[in-house]
Every structure is written in C-alpha cells, then in structure tokens.
Amino acid sequence: MTNSVRLVEAGVSSYVLLSANRADAGADGRERRSIKDGPGQSKIASAAISDPFILLRREDGGITLLKGDTMEGKLIPVESERLPASNCACIFTDVSGVMRGVIPVGMMDDATESLEDILDADRGKSWVYLLLKSGEFQIRSLPALDVVFSSRTLEGLPPIVVHEVHAATEVGHAQGDIEQICIAPIGEGSSPKYYLTLLTKQRVFVAYEILPSPASSAPASLRLVRVLTHILHQGHPQAAQELKPFELSAGDSHFYGVFCTGEEPFWVLARNWMHSEEGPALIQWIEDLQIGLDLPYRDILLGRQCTSVVFDRATLHVLAVTNRTAKFTIYDEEGNRLWSPDGPAVSDPTIECSSLELLSPDTWAPIDGYEFARNEFVNVAESVSLETLSAEQGVKDFIVVGTTIFRGEDLAVKGATYIFEVVEVVKEPGSLKRRNKLKLLCRDEAKGPVTAVCGMNGYLVSSMGQKIYIRAFELDERLIGLAFLDVGLSVTSLATVKNLLLISDAVKSVWFVCFQEDPFKLVILGKDPATICATNANFFFGEGSDLSFVTTDDRGVIRVTQYNPMDPDSNAGQRLLCRTEFDAQEEHKTVLTVARRPAVTGVEAEEDVEVQLSQPQSVLVFGSLDGAISILSPVDTPTFKRLSLLQGHLVRNVQHVAGLNPKSFRTVRNDTVSRPLTKGILDGNLLSAFGDLPVVRQIEAAKTIGTDRDVVLDDLRILWRSW
C-alpha cells in the first residue's frame, strides 16, 4: 500500500489528518486533491501544518514539504530535497515578530511572496525546525529553506545554546536522546515569549527561552537559554508522550502554553517565569488561579488578619481564626472594673482579640462566626475526632479551640477550651443550597492558657500551662478529666499515633509519652535532655516503618530524634537520641503529616510488593513564617547513599550563589557532639542542580559516585514525585 496526501476543502482553516499511510488536510472532510507518493517510500510518522505549509516526516526520517495554493486549490511540493533526514521536524509561525527581531534582515527576505502573504500580512512568518539524525538542531526559513540557526550541542542540554557555523559533536553522550521538540509561544496576554521545549528518552522535560544574542558579530543573533528542567515519571514504555501547543482564555486573561500527553499529562504555562504543573485532565480553567510561583495558588482576601485555618471534613467547610482590635478593660476577680478613663482626652487601650469564622466554600465569605471576649485570643484551633453518642460510628469530628484570657499585668492569665460543631440548619425559603452554622457545645475554663490540642483514641488531649490533660467528651456537653502529666514550661504542640503522645516544649525540647486506659495513666517513655525551644514535634515513618521524631525550633533547625532502648547512650530509652540536625534558616509555623505509600519499581516479586505496601510511610509538609512550603520525604537506604555521594560531589563541583558553601549553610553548631550531625537529611534544592547540568557533566558526576546517569535520574524522579 502506498502513502498519499489528500487536500480537503477548508471553510475557514485547514487541518492535517494523519492515518497509517496517509495525511489528510481539511476542515469539513471534503477531499479536494490527492497526491500519491511513489512505491517504496516509508510510512508517514508525523504531520504538521502552518498555513499555507504542510510538513510530513516519514519513519525513515525523510521530509516532505508542501504548500497550499488557495487560488488553484492544490498542494504544491516545495523543494524539500535540501532537508536532511531528521528525528524530529515541525513548523511554527512567528506571529509576534520575535524571530524577525533576532534573525538578520538579509535572511528574512524571501525571493518569492505568495498571494496569501500579500492579503494576510499579519499572519506571521513560518519557520521549520529540525533535529537531524546526526544530532544537529536547525531552524530554517520558509519557503527558501535557508539555515538561520544551527547547533550540535542541544542534545547535551547545555544551559545556553548558540549558533555554530562549524559545530563539532560533543563526546560523552549518546546521539538521538531527544524524542520530542516543540517551539511555541508560552505566556499571558498579546505578547507571549517563544520557547523551545523538548522531551528526552529518559523522560526529562527541558524548556529553552528564545532570546537575541548579545554578540552582534554572530552569524545569527539568536540564542537559547534554559529556564526549566523537570524530571517526569517513568511511565510505561509504550505510553507515548507528545508536546502540543495550546491557547485558552480565562475571563479577561489569554494564555499560551504547551501540553504534554502521556500517563501523567501536564501543562506548561508562564507568568513572569516558567512553571509546570502535573495533574489529570483539565476540564475548566480555574478562575483567578495564580501561576507565578512554584505552586499554583489563589488569593482569597478576607479583609482581616488570619492566624489559623481549620477544615471540617464532615461538611467540607473551612473555618478561619481572624484577629480584630477591641478596647481593653481590667476587671477584678469579682468582675468589677478596676480602671476607667478619668477625662475626655483619655481612652481605653486597645488589644488584639480573636473571632472564629465559618466560610462558604463557594464564595469564601463568612456565613457564621463566634466572637470571643475582648481580652481573649485564640492560640490553637484543630479538627479533633471525639467519642460521642450522636454518631452511629461512635466517633465524630469537632472543632476544638484553645484560648488565652489576658487580665492585665497584675493577674495571672487564664485560658479556655471551646468545642464547636458545624451543623446544618433549615434552608432559606426559595433556596436550594444547604445552610450551615457554628454551634457551641462546650466551654471549659482553665487556670492557664490552652496552647495545644489533639485527639487520641476518641479522647481530647490538651495543654494547660505546665500540664497535659486527657479528657472525655461526656454527653456532648462537658469534659471529664481522665489523666494528667506535669511537663516542661510551656507546651507548643501535641502529636499522637494510637496511644503514643509526642510533646514539644518551649524550653524542655521534646517528650515521648504513652497513655494507658486501665487504669488511666500517662507514662513518660523518654525525653530530650537538651534545652531547646521546640515549636513543633511530629512522628515520622521512614523505610520499613522506622519510627523517628522530627522537631523544629525557633531558629528554623530541623532535628530527627529516635527512641531506642537498646542503645547504651539512651539510658534504657529514657533519653531520646538526636541523629540529625538540618538548618532550614526559617522558623516553621505549622507542620502537616501526610500518609504515603512507598515507591514500587515494578521489578519486585508480588510478595515483596505486598510487604512494601503494608509498611506505612509519611511525608511532613512544613509551612514557615516567610511563606515557604517545604517537604521532608523518606528514601530507602541504597538511594540515600547514592544521593548523599551525589550531594557531596555537587558541593565541590557546582558553582554556588556568591561562592558560598551550601554544606556550611545547612550545618548546625552543636557543642555537645564532636562533629556536626549532618548525615541524615539531604538538601533537595542542592540535588535539583543535577538536573540543570549538561548531559556530559551529568554522566561524569554519576560515574564519579559509581553509578550511571539513568539511575540517578530514577532516584530524583522517585524523590520528587507527587504525594
């Protein structure tokens, strides 16, 4: 069977339809002309159209270029014999004129000009780009097919690619590593920038920005600057990935980008700089979505300062703790006012107090709320599962709030524990939407500030000054005390797993406690003897369900401690052992624990896979005061050893900002040990520099640590995969 190209009548525009052995061009499917190739030619592998040009690439790398004639309604072959065999070939149209500004004028003037070019001068100029089988990348003008840009170093993925008149192929990397190439506008508005995006066989996505070259004496004033490197998931070998340009409109905004198909498709968009976001199929563009940072986000302006956010899983509502300013008045123990303004020019002082607001998930506007006293502010708000008779399962989620009541400098502060429930009320007449409100179930006043709360086996665990209380929520009305424990100076956080409790203190670091129910009792298993202001403490499950404790302090230092009664240094487990210290440089406001399944490579036996999936692992998400979000993820022992060697190699052989040492930047001074405890946490920002290296240097770095480039890319791919 021979190949054929068919021209199909186009009402407004035409398209190319590629089948097993032919390519069709048209809009409504009516065939206008068919041009059959001679026998012996290979099948068509890909087709592209940029009015009026059609490009066909065959399986053997041959290129066929056609040009449509509107007046005669036929396809005219272009002298494509000058185009060498290529692994990738496509056409793009420069509408913005960026190519006209960076390519010498002499090469822009083609000898021939069609009627379509005269009638539609704003259509832009078309260009063809090729990746030859020899590894050379070319950009040629149409229809003259003059080479305006050529480079043989693109397959090495260098940081900058420039035009080379007599380019010599680099030694040290295999030819034919690039699978897909796409040049398309990426950006927002009427003047997006042009980028060259490519995919390699190792599932690495790279984006180059097309910029004018600063060297005016160059044969072609054009250069490619790498702006993004993303290691993709290693999917099924037969799952093909392709790069497709797209346009979309969201409100008043108009976006240009590139879409990558495959098992894990993603979009590449740009606002100020490049960004890639993985995810399933996109049905509708999210309004007001901001893509200017590493993670997409949406701004919600409440008009008030927000200190805490709680998500209610039962009703899918969000509750926010906001601050407001109120006048402060001092009262005695009997509630009498101790001081009042003695003149018209004297007024009451002001103080910050808190409110709990229930936000609508549709409009993010407050639909209900609770205002605390003028001298009361919220320390902590959490969603806690407590035992109750009002639920069939016997357990229900409640919103628990801990507060501090400030009574002036002459009286000690107090606190209170509030338990709220988001309940559904009667709908408004004529409304189909459900209405929800906050319902206060219990208020328990305490003799000290309530700074931390959590749940344990259906009981409420809360702190009151220097004590920890475990209480039951009886009849959804009151709290009944079961057990208590005297701890350090001020509790900053609580975390539980089954009947195990982890306590962080502002002075006494971290405590590891066990709770028994018969009789009710809290037993101290171990504690850290160091004097550290710990702000958060969380359980962390690593390889093989290895349990560790991760703490953060007010200086931004992350510490990993372990409970090991078999270690002689632990004093039969009474002393927690600090294994690693990592300086994150910023205090962490909150830490979220996310469950994760271990990675399965697909080569293990079925029994080994079941064992791996049955072993829990966790990921810690840190939110710092400077607005940054960081992740602590476990890795297996062989991967950790390879990445640790790679990190040392990158420290010594990569140019760093201002010549600073990233190892010293993460080192924590500790006078209680002979050498810093640095061998436990890897620096993900430093390891990401491996993906930005040229292919030759990646191979050299992998060879230095005794492995190859593909293994390192697989390690980084597992490390950076989604939760």
N, C-alpha and C positions, 0 to 999 in steps of 0.2 A: 504494500500500500504506500502510495506517495503522499508527501506533505502538500498542503495547499493553504493559501492565504486568501480569505474572502473579504471583500469590501461590502459592508452592509449599510444601507441608507440611514443617515443620521438626520433627525429632525433639527435638533439644536447642537448636539455634540455627538461624537462617535466614541466607541469603545472597542477594546480588543477582547475577544473570547478565545481562550486557548484550550484546545482539546488534545487528545492523544497524538494526533498527527496533523493538526492544522490550527490556524489562528483566524478568528473572525473579528471584523471591526464593524460597529454599527450601533444603533440606538433602538430601533423597533424590530430588528430581526429580518428585514427585507434585504436579500442579497443583491448587490449592485454589480459586483465583478469578482471573479475568482481567478487567481493566478496560481497555477500548479508548478511546483518545482520538478526538476528532472529526477529520474530514478537514481538511487544510490546515495542521496543526501540523508543525513541523520534526522531524527525527530526533533521537534521544537521543544526546548526545555523551559523557556520563559519568553514573555512578550511584554512590551511597554509601549505606551502611546503618549505623545505630547504634540497636540495638534500643530502642524499637519503631519508629523513624523510618526512612523511605526517602526519599532526595533524588535527583531526576533533573534534570540540566541538559541543555538542548537546544542544538542547533547555533546557533540564533538568540539564545542567552543566556537564554531563558525557564527558570523554575524551577518544578518540580512537587514538592510535599512531601506525603508520605503517612504515615499512622500505622497500625500493625497493631493489631488488636483480637484478643487471644487467646481471649476468651470466644466471640465470634461467628465467628472465623476469617476475617476480611476486612480489606481495606485501606480506611481512612477518609481521604479527602482533607482536608488542612489548608488553611486559607485562605492559600495562597501567593501570591495576587494582590498582597499587600503587598511581596513580594520583587521588586526591580527586576531588569532584565536584567544578567547577570553573565558575566564571562570565566572565573572560577573559583568553584566552590561545593562545599562538603563539610560533613560533620558530624563532631564529635568529642565523646567522652564524658569528662567530668572525674571520674575515679574517686577521685583523691586529695583532692579538695575545694579545690584551689588557686584555682579560679575563685570558689568560694563565699567565700573569704577576701579577694579583691581587688575583687569587684563589690559595690556597695551592696546591703544586705539588701532594700531595697524592690523591687529588680528581680529578686531571686531567687525571690520568692513568686509562683508562677503561680496563676491563679484555678482552674484545673482540675487534678485529680490522678486518674490512671487507676488501675485495679486492679493493673496491673503495678508501678506506683510504690509502692503500699502493701505488696504482697507482697515486693518486692525493693528494699528501701530502700537497700541497699549498692551497687546497680548504678551509681550516679552520675547526674549531670545532663548532658543532651545540649545542645550548642550548635551553631549553624550559623554558618559564616564565609563571607563573600562578597567577591569582588573585582569591583566593578561596572565596567561599560564606561566610566564616567566617570573611572575610576582610584581611586575611593574604596574603602577597605577597611572592612568592617563585621563585628562579632561580634554575633549576635542570640540571644536566649534562645528555648528551645523549651518548650511549643508556642506561647507568646504572641507570639513574633517581635518582641520589643522590642529596640531597638538599645542595647546596653550599651557598645559601643566603636566609634568611627568615626574614620578618619583618611584624608586625601587625600595625605599625604606619603610613604606607604610605597613607591610606585614610584620615588621619588627615592633610596631606600636610605639614609636618614639613620642616624646612629649610635643615636638614640633616637627612638621613635615614641610619641606620647602621644595621648590622646583629645582630639578637636577638635569643639566644638559647631558652629561655623560655619567649616569648613575651606575655605581658598582654595587652588586648584590652583597648584602651583609652575610657573613659567615657565622653560623651558630644557631640558626633557626630553620625549621623545615619550610619549604615553599608550599603554597596552597593552603595556608592556615585559615584564611578568611573565607567565610561561606556566603555572607550577605553584605551588600553595600547599598546605602541609600543616601542621597543628597536631597534635603527637603528643608523648607522654612520651619523654624520652631520658635514660637514666641507668642506674644499677645499684641493685638492692635493691627494697624495697617502697615507697619514696617517691621516684620519679624526678621530675625537673623537666619542665615543659612548655615546648616551644619551637615557634616558628613558623619553618618552613623554606620557602624559595622558590627557584625557578629562573627566570632571565630568558632572553630570546631570544638574548642574547649568550653563553649558556652560563656564567652566573655563579651559583654557589650561595651563598646567604646564610642564616644562622640567627640568629634573634632569641630571646632568653630572655624569657618572660612573667613580669613582676615586679610587685609592688604599687607604686603611685606614691607618692612621699613627700609629695605635696601632698594634704592631707586635704580641701581645699575643691574638688577637681576633681569634675566630674560623675560620672566613673567612675574609681575609684582603680586604674588599670591602665596599665602602660607596657611597651613592647617595647625591649629593649636588645640591640644587635647584638653577637654574640660570635664569629662566624666568617664569613669571606669566602673562597671558594675558586673560582678560575677553572678551569673544566673544559675538556677537549679539545674543539675544534670539530669534531665528527663529521659524518657525512653529514646533509644537510638533512632527509631523510625518516626518520632514526633518531630515533624519539620517546623522550623521557625522562619518566619519571613518578616521583613520590615516594610510597613505600609504607611505612607504619609496620609494625614487626615486633617480636616478642618471641622471646627464645631463652634457654635455660638451659645453663650450662656448669659441671658439678659442683654446688657449693653456691651459685653466683652466678646471678642472674637479670638479664638485660639487656633494656632497651627502646631502640629506635633507629629510624632511618629508612633505607630502602634506595632508592637511585636507579637506575633501569633505564637502558639505553642501550648504546652501543658500548663504553663504559668504565664499567661499573657500579661503585658504591662504597657503603660503609656509613657511617653517621654514628652514632657511639657517644659516650658521655661517661663519664668517671671523673675527678672533680674539675673538669675543664673539657672543652670540646668538642674533638673530633678527627675527622678524616675520613681514610679510607684507600682508595686506589684499588686495583683488582685484578680478576681474573676471578671466576667464580662461586665462592662459598664452599660447600664441601661439608660440612665439620665444623669446629666452633669449636675453636681451639687451646687446650688446657688451660694454665692459668697465664699466659695472654697478658696483658701489662700495656699499657693504652692511655692511661695518664695523661700521657704526653709526646707530643712532635710525631711520633715514630716508634714504632710498636708494638715491644715488646721482651719478652723472657722472662728472668727471673733464674735463673741456674744457680749454686748455692752449692757450691764445691769445698772450702771449709774451709781453703784456703791462698791466699797471695798469688800472683796470676798476672801474669807480666810480658810474655809473648808467646803468640800463638796462631798455629798453622800448620794449613792444610787440605791433606790429601793427596788429590789428585784421583783417583788410581788406585783407592783403597779407600774413598773418601768418609768418612774418619775425620778427627777433629780431634785435634791434638797441642797440649798446653799446657805452657809452661815455668813452673814454680812454684818458690817460694823456701822454704827451711827453715833453721832455726837449728842450727848444729853447733859443737862445740868446736874452737878453732883451735890448731894446734901448729906451731912453726917448725922447719924442717929445713935442714941444710946441703946443699952440692952433692952429697955422697955419700949423702944420705938419712938422716943421723943426727939425732936430736932434739937441739936446742940448749938447750932450757929445759924444765924440768918443775917442778911445784909443790913448794915446799920446806916445806910444812906442811899440816896438815889443813884450816886455815881459808883456804887459798889454792887457787884453782881456775883452770883454763884459761879464757882469754877466749873469747867466742862470736863467730861470724861468719856472715854470710848465704851459703849455698850453694844450688845450683840442682838441679832434677830435671826430666827430660823425661817427661811422662805421655801415654800413648795413651788417649783417652777413647772410650767406647762411644757411637755416635750415637743409641742408643735410650734409655739410662738416664743418659748423661753421667757415668758412674762410670769410674774408671781401670781398664783391663783389663791394662795392662802399662806399664812405665816403665824409666827408666835414671837412676841417681843418680850425679852427678858427685862429684869429690873434695871433701873438706871445705873446702878453700881455693880452690875453683873455682866460678865463677858464669858464667852464660850472658849474652853481650852481644847476640847476634842469632840468630834461627832462621828459615830460609826453605825453601820448596819449590823446588828447582832442577832443571832438565832437563839431564842429562849424557849424553854418549855412552857406550854400553855394548853389549857383545856378548850380553847376556842378554835383549834385547828384539828382536822382529822388525823394529820400525821403526828400530832403532839408537839410539834416544833413550829415556830413562826418567826419571821424576821420583824424586828422592831428597830426604830431609830433611837439610839441611846446618845445622850448629850451630857458631857461633864463641864461644869462651870466653876468660876471663881467669883466670890462675892467680896468686893473690896469695901471696907468700912472705915477707911482713914488710917493714919499712921499710929493712932493710939489704941486701936483694937485689932485683934488678930483676924486674918482673912478667914472666910468660910467658903463652903462650896455646896454644890447640889448636883444630884443625878436625876435627869429627866428621861422618861421613856415615852416616846411618841409612836403613833401608828397612823399610816396613811389609809384612810377609809374612803369608801365610795358613798356618795350621798345622792339624794333624789335629783334627777335631771331637771334642768330648767324647762318650762313649757315651750314646745316647739323645737327643742334642741335634741340632736341625735347623739351628741358626744357625752361620754361619762364625766361626772364631776367627782373630784377627789378633794379631801380636806385633811388637815392635820388634827389629830385627836390626842390630847394629853392624857395618858393613862396613869402616870405615877410621877411624883416629885419627892425625892428623898434628900433631905438636907444633911450635910456632913459638917464635921468640925474643921475640915481643911479643904483645900482646893482639890477638885477631881481632875486629874491631868491625863489619865489614860483609861480606856475601857476596851474590853474584848469579850468574846464568848468562849465557853469551854463546856462541852457536853450538855448544853442546854442551860448552863448557869452563867450568871453575869460576873465577870472579873473586873474590878475597878480599883483605882488607887485613891487614897485619901491621905494626903500629906506623906508621912513615912510608912504607911501601912498599905497592905494589899488585902482586899476583901473579896470573898466568893459568896454570892448571894443567889437565892432562888426567887423567881418572879411568881408570887403566890396569887392565884385567882385574878391575874391581870390587874392587880390593884396596889400591891405593896411588895417591898423587897425584904426577904428574910435572910439574915446572916447565917452562914454555914461554917466558914473558916476564915482566918486572917493570918497575916505574917508581917512582922516588922522587917523592913528592908532599909535602904540607904536614906539619903537626904531628901530627894525628890524624884519620883518615878517619871520618866519621859515617854516610855512606850511599853506595850504589852503584846506578846505574840504567843499563840497556842497551837499545839498539834496534839490531838487526842487529849490526854491528861497531863501533858508536859507544858510548862509555862516558862517563857523567857522574859526577863525583866531587865530593862535598861534604866540606869540611874544617872542623874546629873553629876554625881561625884564618885559613886562606887561601881562604875562600869556596868557589867552585865552579871545577872544571877540566873541560874538554871534550877528550876523548882519542879517538883512532882506533886500532883494532887491525888489523894486517895479519898474514897467515898465511904468506907466502912472501917473505922469512924472517919468523919470529915476532918481532913488534916492536910496541911501544906508542909512538904519536906524539902529542905534545901539539898540538892544533889551536888552542886558545885558553883563557884563564883570566881570572877576575875579579881585577883588581889590588887591590880593596878588602879591608880587614881586617875580616872578618865571621865570626861563629861560625855557620856554616850547619849546620843539623841535618838537613835533607832536601833533595834535588835530584831533579827528575823532568823527563822530556820531556813537552812539551805541544803537541798538534797542534790548530791553530785552523782558521780559514776557509781553504779552498784548500790544505790540508795545510801551512799555515805553521807551521814548527817554532820553538818557543821553549823556554826552560828556566825552570822555576818552582822557586825556592828558598825555604826558610823558615829563620829564625834563632831564637836562644834567647829573643828578646823578642817573638816572635809576628808578625814582619814578613814579609809575602809579597812576593817580588821576581820580576819577569819580566825575564829577560835574553835576548839574541839573539846568534847568531853570524852576522856579516855582513861578509865580507872586502871587499865593495865600498864600505863606509862608510869615509871617511878617518879617522874617530875610532877605528876598530878596529885600526889599525896592521897592515893586511893580515890581519885576522882573529885576531891574537894576543891581542887584548883583547876580552873579551865586553862588550857594551853593555847597561847597565841601562836598561830602558824604563819600568818602572812599579814603584812601591812602595805597598803597602797594609798598614796596621796592623790585624792581626786581634786584637790585645790578649792573645793567649794562645799559648804555645809549643805546636807541633804534634808529638805523639809519633810519629805514623806518617802516611804518605800513600799512598793506593792509586790506581793508574791504571786507569781503566775505558774500554774502547773504546766509541765511539758513532758512529752514522750521522748525517749532517747532516739537518736538517729539510727535508722536501719539501712545498711548499704545495699541489701538485696542479694548478697553472696553468702550470708549465714544460713545455717540449716534452720528448718522450721522450728525445732525445739529451742534453738538459741534465740530466735526472734521472739518467741513467746516469753522467754525468760527476760529479755531486754524490755519488752513492752510492759511486763508486770512490775518492773522496778521504777518507782516514781523518781522524777527529777523536777527541779523547779528553776525558775528564772526570776531574778529580782530586778524590778524596774525602779530606778532612783529618780526622784524629782528634786532638783537643787534650787537654791534661792535665786540663782542667776537665770532661771528659766530653762535650764538644760535638762534633758532626759537621757539617762544612760542605763545600760543593761549589763547585768552580771549573769553570764550563762556558763553552765558546766561543760567540760570537754573530757573525753576519755584520755587515759594515760599516754598511749602512743602519740596521739595528736598533740597533746600538751608538750611532750618532749620535742617534737619536730618544730612546733611553733615557738617554743622557748629558744631553740637554737636559731631559728629564723629571726626572732626579735633581737637577739644579740648581734646577728650579722647586720641587720638594718641599723642598729645603733652606731655601728662602726663604719658603715659604708654608704649611708644616705645623707645628703645634705639636709640639715635641720634648720629651723627658723632661727635666724640670728646666730647660728653656730652653737646653739645651746644643746645640752646633753639631756635627752629625754629620760634616760635611766636615773639621773640625779633628780630630775623633775618629779619623779614618782617615788623617790626614796624617802622614808620616814625616819627621823632621828629617834633612836631608842637607846637610852643609856643602860638598860637592864640586860642587853644582849651584846655579844662580842662583835657581831656583824649584822647589817640590816636584814630584815625578813622580807626579801623581795621576790623569792622564788615560789610564787603561789598564784599570782594574778597576772595575766598577760594584758598588755596595753593594746586594745583594739584599734585605736587611732594610729598607732605606730605600725601595726601589722597591715593596715589598709594601704600603706605606702608601697607594699609589694605589688599590688595591682596596678599602680601608676608607673612602675618601672617598664622600660622597653623589654621586649621578649628576650633579647640576648642577655640582659642583666638578670632577668628572672631565672633563666636557665643556669647562669653562673651562681646565683645565690642558692638555688636548690641543690646544685652539685656540691657547693661548699658544705652544706649541712648533711650530705649523704643521701639525698633523695632526688626526685625529678620534679619538674615544674607542674605536671598534671596532678601529682599527689598533693602538693602544696595548695593548688587551686581547689581541689576537693576539700581539703581541710578548711580553707577560708569559706568555701561555699556552705559547708555544714555550720560553721560558726556564725554566719550572717543570715542564715535562713530565718524565715518568719517563725513566730512562736507557734 
